[in-house]
Amino acid sequence: MDTLNLDEQSRVLVLTGAGVSAESGVPTFRGMNGLWEGNRVEDVASPTGFQADAQLVWRFYSLRREAAARVRPNSGHVALAQLEQRLGERFLLATQNVDGLHARAGSRRMLAIHGELFQSRCERCNVPFADSQTYFAPPMPRCEKCQGAIRPHIVWFGETLDPSHLEQVDAFIEAAGEHLVFLAVGTSGLVYPAAGMVDAARDVGGATWLIDAAPSDDYAARFDHVLRGKSGEILPALFGR
C-alpha cells in the first residue's frame, strides 16, 4: 500500500462521503428504484416537499435520527479524529455526511457541508439548534419565538451549500499550497462543488488521495493515489495508528 508521508509543514484536507458511514451500518433509506416508501426522495428532502407535507418529511428524518442514534463511529472515523489531534490547525475535515458520527468520534475541525441530522432550525429565524427529537405525529414542531415551522437543518435538493463552508475550504487549500494533502474518502465524486475539491488541490500542487471501496474510473483518474477498500481498514494503517 502507498504510504502517506506527513512532515511539519503538511496540511491535510479530508472530504468524506456516505461510504464512511456505511461501514458503521447507517442505512441509505433510498431503494434501488430511488424511492422511499413509494415516495421520491426529492419529495421528502426539498423545500417544496416540506411545504406540501411537513409530517411526511419529518417522518423520513425521524427514522433517520433513530437509525443514526443506534450506530457507532467506526475505526475510520476514529483515525481521522486522531489525525486531527496530531495536526491541530493543519487539519480540516469537510463531510457530506449528516449523521454526526465524525463529531461523536472526536472530530472538531469539521464542516458538515450538507447539514446536520441532529440539528433543526426555524424557517423564519434560520438559526440552527441541537435537536435529537423525533416527530412522527402532529403537532409538527413550531418556533417558540415566532411560531415559524421547524425543519431539519439539512441542505435539501434545490438548496445551496453554506458559502462560508466553501470559503473555509478554499482558504485552507490556498494557505497550504504545495504542502496540501487532500484525501477523498468514501465519496463518489458525483456531487459538486465537493467533487471539485480534488481539482483545486491539484491546482496548488497538493498531493491527492482517493480511498473508496469501489471508486469510479473517471473520479479515480483525477487522483495521484487510489486505495481501494474499506476506509475503516485503510485509514488507521495509512496514518500509522
C-alpha positions in Angstrom: 0.0 0.0 0.0 1.2 3.5 -0.8 2.5 5.4 2.3 1.2 8.8 3.4 4.2 10.9 4.4 3.4 13.9 6.5 6.0 16.5 7.7 5.8 19.6 9.9 4.5 21.7 7.0 1.9 19.3 5.7 -1.7 20.4 5.9 -4.4 17.8 5.5 -7.9 18.4 4.0 -10.3 15.4 4.1 -13.6 15.1 2.2 -15.8 12.2 3.4 -18.9 10.7 1.9 -21.5 8.0 2.5 -19.0 5.2 2.2 -17.5 6.1 5.6 -20.9 5.9 7.4 -21.9 2.8 5.5 -19.2 0.9 7.4 -21.0 1.8 10.6 -24.3 0.4 9.3 -26.0 3.7 8.5 -28.8 2.9 6.1 -29.3 4.9 3.0 -33.1 5.0 3.1 -33.2 5.0 -0.7 -34.2 1.8 -2.5 -32.8 0.5 -5.7 -35.5 2.4 -7.6 -34.7 5.7 -5.9 -37.8 5.7 -3.8 -38.5 5.8 0.0 -41.8 4.1 1.0 -43.1 4.8 -2.5 -42.1 8.5 -2.4 -39.3 10.1 -4.4 -36.5 11.0 -2.0 -36.6 14.5 -3.5 -40.2 14.8 -2.2 -39.1 14.3 1.4 -35.8 16.2 1.1 -36.7 19.5 -0.6 -38.3 22.8 0.3 -41.3 22.1 -1.9 -41.8 18.7 -0.3 -41.7 20.2 3.2 -44.3 22.8 2.2 -46.5 20.1 0.7 -46.3 17.6 3.6 -44.2 18.5 6.6 -45.4 15.5 8.5 -44.1 13.1 5.8 -40.8 14.9 5.7 -40.4 14.7 9.5 -41.3 11.0 9.4 -38.4 10.5 7.0 -35.9 12.4 9.1 -37.2 11.0 12.4 -36.5 7.5 11.1 -33.0 8.6 10.0 -32.4 10.1 13.5 -33.5 6.8 15.1 -31.2 4.8 12.8 -28.2 7.1 13.3 -28.6 7.1 17.0 -28.2 3.3 17.1 -24.9 3.1 15.3 -21.4 4.0 16.4 -18.3 5.6 14.8 -16.0 3.1 13.2 -12.3 2.9 13.1 -12.2 5.2 10.0 -14.0 8.0 12.0 -11.6 7.5 14.9 -8.5 7.5 12.7 -9.5 10.9 11.3 -10.2 12.3 14.8 -6.8 11.1 16.0 -5.1 12.7 12.9 -6.7 16.0 13.8 -5.4 15.8 17.3 -1.9 15.3 15.9 -2.1 18.1 13.3 -4.3 20.7 15.0 -4.9 23.7 12.8 -3.1 21.9 9.9 -6.2 19.7 9.6 -9.7 20.3 8.2 -12.5 17.8 7.6 -15.4 18.5 5.2 -18.0 15.9 5.4 -21.0 15.3 3.1 -22.5 13.0 5.9 -25.2 14.4 8.2 -25.2 11.6 10.8 -22.9 13.2 13.4 -20.6 10.2 13.6 -17.4 12.3 13.0 -18.3 14.5 15.9 -19.0 11.5 18.1 -15.6 10.1 17.2 -14.0 13.4 18.4 -13.6 15.5 15.2 -13.9 19.2 15.9 -12.2 21.0 13.0 -15.1 19.8 10.8 -17.5 21.4 8.3 -20.8 19.5 7.8 -21.4 20.9 4.4 -24.7 19.1 3.8 -26.1 19.9 7.2 -26.5 18.0 10.4 -29.2 15.4 11.2 -29.3 16.2 14.9 -30.0 19.9 14.4 -33.1 21.7 13.3 -33.9 25.3 12.5 -36.9 27.7 12.2 -37.7 28.6 8.6 -38.0 32.2 9.6 -35.3 32.7 12.3 -32.9 30.4 10.4 -30.8 29.7 13.4 -29.7 26.0 13.9 -30.1 24.4 17.3 -29.4 20.9 18.7 -32.4 18.6 18.3 -32.5 14.8 18.7 -36.3 14.6 19.0 -38.4 12.6 16.6 -41.6 13.9 15.1 -43.9 11.2 13.8 -47.3 12.6 14.6 -48.9 16.1 14.9 -48.4 18.7 16.0 -45.3 19.3 14.0 -42.7 21.5 15.8 -43.0 25.3 15.7 -40.6 28.0 16.7 -41.2 29.3 20.3 -40.2 32.8 19.3 -42.1 33.4 16.0 -44.2 30.2 15.5 -42.5 29.5 12.2 -42.2 25.9 11.0 -39.2 24.0 12.4 -37.4 22.0 9.7 -34.3 19.7 9.7 -31.0 21.5 9.4 -30.2 19.7 6.1 -29.2 21.0 2.7 -32.0 19.8 0.6 -32.4 19.3 -3.2 -32.6 22.7 -4.8 -30.7 24.5 -2.0 -27.1 25.7 -2.0 -24.3 24.9 0.4 -23.4 27.4 3.1 -20.9 29.8 1.3 -18.9 30.2 4.5 -18.1 26.4 4.4 -16.8 26.7 0.9 -14.8 29.8 1.7 -13.1 28.0 4.6 -12.2 25.1 2.4 -10.8 27.4 -0.3 -8.8 29.4 2.3 -7.3 26.2 3.7 -6.3 25.0 0.2 -4.7 28.3 -0.7 -2.8 28.6 2.6 -1.4 25.0 2.2 -0.3 25.3 -1.4 2.1 22.6 -2.3 2.1 21.3 1.3 -1.5 20.3 0.9 -2.5 16.6 1.2 -6.1 16.0 0.1 -8.0 12.8 0.9 -11.4 11.9 -0.5 -12.8 9.1 1.5 -15.9 7.1 0.7 -17.3 9.6 -1.8 -18.4 9.0 -5.4 -17.3 12.4 -6.8 -20.7 12.9 -8.4 -21.9 15.9 -6.3 -20.5 19.4 -6.8 -19.0 21.5 -5.5 -17.4 18.9 -3.2 -16.4 16.8 -6.2 -14.2 19.7 -7.5 -12.0 19.8 -4.3 -9.6 17.4 -5.9 -9.1 19.7 -8.8 -8.5 22.7 -6.5 -5.9 20.7 -4.6 -4.1 19.7 -7.8 -4.1 23.3 -8.9 -2.0 24.4 -5.9 0.4 21.4 -6.3 -1.0 19.3 -3.5 -1.0 15.5 -3.3 -4.3 13.8 -3.8 -5.6 10.5 -2.4 -8.8 8.6 -3.0 -9.9 5.9 -0.6 -13.1 4.1 -1.6 -14.4 0.5 -1.8 -15.5 0.9 -5.4 -14.3 4.1 -7.0 -15.5 5.1 -10.5 -12.7 5.1 -13.1 -13.5 8.7 -14.0 -13.2 10.0 -10.5 -10.1 7.8 -9.7 -8.3 9.2 -12.7 -8.2 12.6 -11.1 -6.1 11.4 -8.1 -2.4 10.7 -7.6 -3.1 7.8 -5.4 -6.1 5.4 -5.3 -6.6 2.9 -2.5 -9.5 0.5 -2.9 -11.0 -0.9 0.2 -12.8 0.0 3.4 -11.8 3.3 5.0 -12.1 1.7 8.4 -9.2 -0.6 7.5 -7.1 1.7 5.2 -7.1 4.9 7.2 -5.6 3.6 10.5 -2.8 1.9 8.5 -2.3 4.9 6.3 -1.9 7.3 9.3 0.3 4.8 11.2 -2.1 4.5 14.1 
